[in-house]
Amino acid sequence: MHAPSEEKSDEAKDSFYEELEQVFDQFPKYHMKILLGDFNAKVGRENIFKATIGQESLHQDSNDNGVRLVNFATSQNLIVKSTNFPHRNIHEYTWTTPDGKTQPD
């Protein structure tokens, strides 16, 4: 499955998370489940999400995809681990512009 980008329609995003939930619910009931992937999301540091995301996010505020990811994680008793531990600056961004000076916000 491919997570829709931020500019995609709400219908496309709803469809993705509905399908993800259906697939996730088919997994056997193990003690631990790990879900890996790039969800095209910016997960912020909102206090309301702190139990699921911690406080080490690169972003101050979540975008729509970030809110959807956190809501999915919360509904499935998952934790977004990439925002739970501090990272060295070199590991905070997934890409840098070719000039090496700019990272996305």
N, C-alpha and C positions, 0 to 999 in steps of 0.2 A: 504494500500500500504506500501511497505517496501523500504526505500531508499537504493540504492546500496552502499556498502562500497567503500573506496578510490581505492582499487586494482581491482575493477570490470572494465569491458571493457567500452569504450566510448559508444558503442552501447547500453549497459544495462543502462547507466546513461542517455543517450538521450531518451531512451524509457520511463524511469521513469518520467523525466520532461515533456515529451510530454503528458503522461497520466495525470500527475498532472495538467498541464495546461488545458486539456480538462475537467477534473472534476471541477477545479476552475472556469472555464468559464461558467459552468452550474449553479453555485450558483446564486440566485436572486441578483439583483443590489441593495444591501443595502448600507447605508452610511458607514458602517464599516464591514470588514471581518477580522476574526482572524484565522490564520492557525498555528496549534501547531504540533510539532513533532520533532523527532530526525532525522536529515538529514545526519548523518555521515559526517559532514562538520567541517572544521576548518576555521572560519571566522577571517581574520586578520584585520589590521588597515590601509590598503592602502588608501591613500588620494582620489583616484579616486572613491572609494565606500563610502566615508564619509557620504554623504547624506542618504544613505540607512542603514549603519551599525553603525554610530557614531564612537567613538574612545576608547571605553572601552573593547575591545576584549582582551581575554587572549593571543591570538596569534599575532605575528608580521605580518605574511604573511598568506594569505588564501591558502588552498590546492585546488586541482581541484574541489572537491565537494563544497568547500566554494565559489569559483568563480561561479559555477553553481547556487548555492542557491542565491547568491547576484544578479546575472543576472535575475533569476526568480522573485525575490522580486521586483527588479527595474521595470521589465516589467509589473508587476501587481500593481504598486504603493503601495507596502508594505514596511514596515520597519522591520529590524531584531532587535527586542527590547532587546534581551539578550546581545547585544553588545553596547547598548546606555547608560547604567547606570553602575556606578562603583559597584563592588561586593566585599564583604569581602573575604579574601583569602579562607575561608572555603567553599564559594559558587562558586568559579571560576572553579572547576574541577568537572567532573561527576563521577569520580572514583579515588581511590587511591590503590596502590599495597597492598597486605596483610600485609607487614611490616609497613605500614602507613607512609612511607617516600617518596615515589615517585608518582608523578602524570604525566599523559601523556602530551606531549608538543603539 
